[in-house]
């Protein structure tokens, strides 16, 4: 089990996390909550996100990030409770493994709707509120936007996850556009690019890729992690530590960055 040092103090900072019911979202909620952040957790799975929220003493919202009314309700919650939103962790995402020539319009739309379209409109809704609030205590910044992209955005991903890779490349581009657009308003925008993380999403990939290629359960995962230079699989906590840094004061002079968190799988972009 890797070391999980505590994050710099986030006392008084309000954070909204989408896709918070499990995986990277839940691990980040635990890390930021331990550092003193006030949390609003959102997920399509209301029962699961409620369990995480109860564990952490956090607020929660059952929300579908592809629905405008749900986005508005989700972004309103930290303002209703605390009068501001300091950090958005725009993390919700989906994947599907299938050959490129078999991707349907409906499946393309599903992946891009969650992974890119929703990321934009959640970011937009949060930024529209952030620009009108005073800076965070002890900072020149009014707010921070953090997106979840992937090393699949630029490493020539497996051809069986084409829509996912395209959506994550879009997230990197959107992150940089937002950084340019919002810098003068004192809002930063950065994204993280995880590698092979041991979460439910990778368990899904293992099942679907194994079925396509006739591999035994667990074999796609073993092949994927075999080349990690640091010699072990990535955990959700590995990613959460970097998100905690981006949410905290130590990253205040960073914007427009896509940060690989992958154990060395990709050496540069």
C-alpha positions as CSV (number, residue, x, y, z in Angstrom):
1,X,0.0,0.0,0.0
2,X,1.6,3.3,-1.0
3,X,2.1,6.1,1.5
4,X,-0.8,8.6,1.6
5,X,0.6,11.7,3.3
6,X,-2.0,14.3,4.3
7,X,-2.7,17.3,2.0
8,X,-1.8,20.9,2.9
9,X,-4.6,22.4,4.9
10,X,-7.7,23.1,3.0
11,X,-9.6,24.5,6.0
12,X,-12.4,26.7,4.8
13,X,-12.2,25.8,1.1
14,X,-15.4,24.5,-0.5
15,X,-15.1,21.7,-3.0
16,X,-17.5,20.1,-5.4
17,X,-16.6,16.7,-6.7
18,X,-18.5,14.9,-9.5
19,X,-18.3,11.2,-9.9
20,X,-17.7,11.0,-6.2
21,X,-19.4,7.7,-5.4
22,X,-16.2,5.6,-5.9
23,X,-12.8,5.3,-7.5
24,X,-10.8,8.5,-7.9
25,X,-13.7,10.7,-6.9
26,X,-14.3,9.0,-3.5
27,X,-10.5,8.7,-2.8
28,X,-10.2,12.5,-3.4
29,X,-13.2,13.2,-1.2
30,X,-11.5,11.4,1.6
31,X,-8.2,13.1,1.1
32,X,-9.6,16.6,0.8
33,X,-12.0,16.0,3.7
34,X,-9.1,14.9,5.9
35,X,-7.4,18.2,5.0
36,X,-10.4,20.2,6.2
37,X,-12.3,21.0,3.0
38,X,-16.0,21.5,3.0
39,X,-17.3,19.0,0.5
40,X,-20.3,18.6,-1.8
41,X,-20.2,15.2,-3.5
42,X,-22.2,14.5,-6.6
43,X,-22.9,11.3,-8.5
44,X,-25.5,9.6,-10.7
45,X,-25.7,6.8,-8.1
46,X,-27.4,8.6,-5.3
47,X,-27.3,5.8,-2.9
48,X,-23.6,5.2,-3.3
49,X,-22.6,8.9,-3.0
50,X,-24.8,9.2,0.0
51,X,-22.8,6.5,1.7
52,X,-19.5,8.3,1.0
53,X,-21.0,11.6,2.2
54,X,-22.2,10.1,5.4
55,X,-18.8,8.6,6.1
56,X,-17.2,12.0,5.6
57,X,-19.8,14.3,7.1
58,X,-20.2,15.9,3.6
59,X,-23.1,17.2,1.6
60,X,-24.2,15.2,-1.4
61,X,-26.3,15.6,-4.5
62,X,-27.7,12.8,-6.7
63,X,-27.1,14.3,-10.2
64,X,-26.8,13.4,-13.8
65,X,-24.1,15.7,-15.2
66,X,-25.6,15.5,-18.7
67,X,-28.8,17.2,-17.5
68,X,-28.8,21.1,-17.3
69,X,-31.2,21.1,-14.3
70,X,-29.0,18.7,-12.4
71,X,-25.9,20.8,-13.1
72,X,-27.6,23.9,-11.8
73,X,-28.8,22.2,-8.7
74,X,-25.4,20.6,-8.1
75,X,-23.4,23.9,-8.5
76,X,-25.9,25.8,-6.4
77,X,-25.5,23.5,-3.4
78,X,-22.1,24.9,-2.1
79,X,-23.5,28.4,-2.5
80,X,-26.6,27.5,-0.6
81,X,-24.6,26.1,2.2
82,X,-21.5,28.2,2.4
83,X,-21.9,31.1,0.0
84,X,-19.1,30.1,-2.4
85,X,-17.4,27.4,-4.4
86,X,-13.6,27.4,-4.3
87,X,-12.7,24.3,-6.1
88,X,-14.5,22.2,-8.7
89,X,-13.1,18.6,-9.3
90,X,-14.8,17.8,-12.6
91,X,-14.3,14.1,-12.5
92,X,-17.3,12.1,-13.7
93,X,-16.6,9.8,-16.7
94,X,-17.5,6.6,-18.5
95,X,-15.8,4.2,-20.9
96,X,-16.7,1.5,-23.3
97,X,-14.4,-1.0,-24.9
98,X,-15.3,-2.0,-28.5
99,X,-13.6,-2.1,-31.9
100,X,-13.6,1.2,-33.7
101,X,-15.6,0.0,-36.7
102,X,-18.4,-1.2,-34.4
103,X,-18.9,2.1,-32.5
104,X,-22.4,3.3,-32.9
105,X,-23.6,6.9,-32.9
106,X,-25.5,6.2,-29.7
107,X,-22.4,4.9,-28.0
108,X,-20.2,7.7,-29.3
109,X,-22.8,10.2,-28.0
110,X,-23.0,8.6,-24.6
111,X,-19.2,8.7,-24.0
112,X,-18.8,12.2,-25.3
113,X,-21.9,13.5,-23.5
114,X,-20.5,12.5,-20.1
115,X,-16.8,12.9,-20.7
116,X,-16.6,16.1,-22.6
117,X,-19.9,17.9,-23.1
118,X,-20.9,17.6,-19.4
119,X,-17.3,18.6,-18.4
120,X,-17.7,21.8,-20.3
121,X,-21.1,22.7,-19.0
122,X,-20.3,21.8,-15.4
123,X,-17.1,23.9,-15.7
124,X,-19.0,26.8,-17.3
125,X,-21.7,26.8,-14.6
126,X,-19.1,26.8,-11.8
127,X,-16.9,29.5,-13.4
128,X,-20.0,31.8,-14.0
129,X,-20.5,31.8,-10.2
130,X,-16.8,31.9,-9.3
131,X,-16.1,35.1,-11.2
132,X,-18.4,37.1,-9.0
133,X,-17.1,35.9,-5.6
134,X,-14.2,37.4,-3.6
135,X,-10.8,35.7,-3.6
136,X,-10.2,32.7,-1.4
137,X,-8.8,33.5,2.0
138,X,-5.0,33.9,1.7
139,X,-5.0,33.7,-2.1
140,X,-5.3,36.0,-5.1
141,X,-7.5,33.4,-6.8
142,X,-11.3,33.3,-6.8
143,X,-11.5,29.7,-7.7
144,X,-9.9,26.5,-9.2
145,X,-11.1,24.2,-11.9
146,X,-9.7,20.7,-12.0
147,X,-10.7,18.2,-14.7
148,X,-10.0,14.5,-15.0
149,X,-8.5,13.7,-18.4
150,X,-6.3,10.6,-19.1
151,X,-3.0,9.6,-20.6
152,X,-5.2,8.2,-23.4
153,X,-5.6,11.8,-24.5
154,X,-2.3,11.8,-26.3
155,X,-0.5,8.5,-26.1
156,X,-2.1,6.7,-29.1
157,X,-4.7,4.8,-27.0
158,X,-5.8,1.3,-27.6
159,X,-8.0,1.4,-30.7
160,X,-10.8,-0.2,-28.7
161,X,-11.4,2.9,-26.7
162,X,-11.5,5.5,-29.5
163,X,-14.5,7.6,-28.2
164,X,-13.0,7.7,-24.7
165,X,-9.5,8.8,-25.9
166,X,-11.1,11.5,-28.1
167,X,-13.2,12.8,-25.2
168,X,-10.1,13.0,-22.9
169,X,-8.1,14.8,-25.6
170,X,-11.0,17.2,-25.6
171,X,-10.8,17.7,-21.9
172,X,-7.1,18.6,-22.1
173,X,-7.9,21.2,-24.8
174,X,-10.9,22.5,-22.8
175,X,-8.7,22.8,-19.7
176,X,-6.2,25.0,-21.5
177,X,-8.9,27.1,-23.2
178,X,-10.5,27.7,-19.8
179,X,-7.1,28.6,-18.3
180,X,-6.7,31.3,-21.0
181,X,-10.2,32.6,-20.8
182,X,-10.3,32.8,-17.0
183,X,-6.8,33.8,-15.9
184,X,-7.7,37.5,-15.8
185,X,-10.7,36.7,-13.6
186,X,-8.3,34.9,-11.2
187,X,-9.6,31.4,-11.8
188,X,-7.2,28.6,-12.7
189,X,-7.8,25.5,-14.8
190,X,-5.7,22.3,-14.7
191,X,-6.3,18.7,-15.4
192,X,-4.9,15.4,-14.3
193,X,-4.1,12.5,-16.6
194,X,-4.1,9.2,-14.8
195,X,-2.8,6.0,-16.2
196,X,-3.9,2.5,-15.3
197,X,-5.8,3.0,-12.0
198,X,-7.1,0.1,-10.0
199,X,-10.7,1.1,-10.0
200,X,-14.1,-0.1,-11.1
201,X,-13.5,1.5,-14.5
202,X,-10.4,-0.6,-15.1
203,X,-12.3,-3.7,-13.9
204,X,-14.8,-3.0,-16.7
205,X,-12.0,-2.5,-19.2
206,X,-10.5,-5.8,-18.2
207,X,-13.8,-7.7,-18.6
208,X,-14.7,-6.1,-22.0
209,X,-11.2,-6.3,-23.5
210,X,-10.8,-9.8,-22.3
211,X,-14.1,-10.8,-24.0
212,X,-13.0,-9.2,-27.2
213,X,-9.6,-10.8,-27.3
214,X,-10.4,-14.1,-25.7
215,X,-8.3,-13.5,-22.6
216,X,-8.8,-14.8,-19.1
217,X,-10.2,-12.4,-16.4
218,X,-7.3,-10.3,-15.1
219,X,-5.0,-10.9,-18.1
220,X,-5.6,-7.5,-19.8
221,X,-4.9,-5.8,-16.5
222,X,-1.7,-7.7,-16.0
223,X,-0.5,-6.8,-19.5
224,X,-1.4,-3.1,-18.9
225,X,0.5,-2.8,-15.7
226,X,3.5,-4.8,-16.7
227,X,5.3,-1.9,-18.2
228,X,4.8,0.7,-15.4
229,X,8.3,2.0,-14.6
230,X,7.5,2.4,-10.9
231,X,6.7,-1.3,-10.7
232,X,3.2,-1.3,-9.2
233,X,-0.4,-0.6,-10.2
234,X,-1.7,2.9,-9.7
235,X,-4.3,3.5,-7.0
236,X,-7.0,6.1,-6.7
237,X,-5.0,7.5,-3.7
238,X,-2.1,8.2,-6.0
239,X,-4.4,10.4,-8.1
240,X,-6.1,12.0,-5.1
241,X,-2.8,13.3,-3.8
242,X,-2.2,15.3,-6.9
243,X,-5.8,16.6,-6.9
244,X,-5.2,17.7,-3.3
245,X,-2.1,19.6,-4.4
246,X,-4.0,21.3,-7.2
247,X,-6.9,22.2,-4.8
248,X,-4.5,23.7,-2.3
249,X,-2.4,26.9,-2.1
250,X,0.8,25.3,-3.4
251,X,-0.5,25.3,-6.9
252,X,-1.9,28.8,-7.1
253,X,0.6,29.8,-9.8
254,X,-0.3,26.8,-12.1
255,X,-2.8,27.0,-14.8
256,X,-3.4,25.3,-18.2
257,X,-1.5,22.2,-17.1
258,X,-2.2,18.6,-18.0
259,X,-0.4,16.5,-15.3
260,X,0.5,12.9,-15.9
261,X,-0.1,10.7,-12.8
262,X,0.9,7.3,-14.3
263,X,3.9,5.8,-12.6
264,X,6.0,6.7,-15.6
265,X,3.9,5.1,-18.4
266,X,4.1,8.2,-20.4
267,X,7.4,10.2,-20.3
268,X,6.2,13.6,-21.5
269,X,3.2,14.5,-23.7
